[in-house]
Amino acid sequence: MDSVLPFILGVVIIVVGLALSIGLHEIGHLVPAKLFGVKVTQYMIGFGPTIWSRRRGETEYGVKAIPLGGYIAMIGMFPPGKGERVQEDSTGFFRGLVQDARDSSMESITAGDEDRAFYRLPVWKRIVVMFGGPFMNLVLAVVLFGVLLMGFGVAQASTTVGSVSACALPATSERQTCEAGDPAAPGAAAGIEPGDRIVSVAGKPIDTWNESTAIIRDHPNEQIDLVVVRDGEEITLAVTPMLSERYQTDADGAVVTDASGEPVTVQAGFVGMSPATETVQQPVTAVLPAVGENVAGVAGIILNLPQRIIDVANAAFGPGERDPNGPISVVGVGRVAGEIASLDEIPLASKAAGLVGILASLNIALFVFNMIPLLPLDGGHIAGALWEAIRRGFAKLFRRPDPGPVDLAKLMPLTLGVVVVFGAMSALLIYADIVKPVQLL
């Protein structure tokens, strides 16, 4: 019971945070639409049956039962079709979808509001309205990453020794514990102790753990001086790094991988000590790069989504494990949030930072996902508006008649396909997050 309540609290925090993110996303659409004079009949959080609503002016504001999104209803989303109305029949299902979309759009335009239809807006105004939602999520992500990095800080390797290995095992060793016959680690033999703060290595002052590691790796089988501060006093220890199989790292200390994604190993000097971590508040200049990295990461997941969905299916219906860097559903997000909130081993500040980080990442995902140039997503409407601008630009350049607005209603069959595919992927991810959840902790 002691862990159940924090788990539920973590889930509730994420659900409320997600609802607020969705609500602000729709406000990003609502405000410019009203500023540009478009008639907005509904502002809704969620889908399905309405739980609560209230009308103010010409707009109904409300909350629906299924909190998996939201929408605003603007009149005249599609222009009227050219020519005669297409009748739906047994062989014209897709043509019927197109005509139904046009009819619904035209029926939403009440007498006297013809000039307030969305499709009548200039291209740039339509782009502003449709980009307003994703942009709001991007702004929220920047704010949340600012709170996370500048307020809570980031756990980083310090120059203080956190642990010392008793033996030296290759980087690729499947064992993590020492056994009889394993060679002794040079660090333990030299008298290095947890809590020692490293000042210099081989006569070179260091400011980061990566600097000390780089020097040690370059001096295998050579005795070097390691100056540490212990109990307020500087102590010089003579240590001889041994040549050992280690993972290759880049300038930032990250493990280098080959084309297949496997870590690359090299022969390098090894002492056998690891750093203690410390939380360091970051400058404001670190916020936007962090946001950019997350945007690129989510974009990479989406670009490789088919293969990642196949991997999720193989894990869900087979013996494999889920990729912790792969896609998860809102169920999986809630589960991770609950696990973080219920951990007794980490302080309250770390739990709060974890939840803020999840909300920040969710807003990045909402931003990137909604920018996919497919209907019914915002990116699809933006792509349609840009195509209209290109068509009209060429027509004006070559002195041809104005081709008029792009009829996005013609894409309703494709839109239906997108909805079905996204719905199937969501169902698979939810199932996978129930039967084979991502193990992050």
Summary of the structure (lengths in Angstrom):
residues: 441
radius of gyration: 28.8
end to end distance: 19.9
largest distance: 91.0
contacts: 1313
relative contact order: 0.13
helix: 49%
strand: 21%
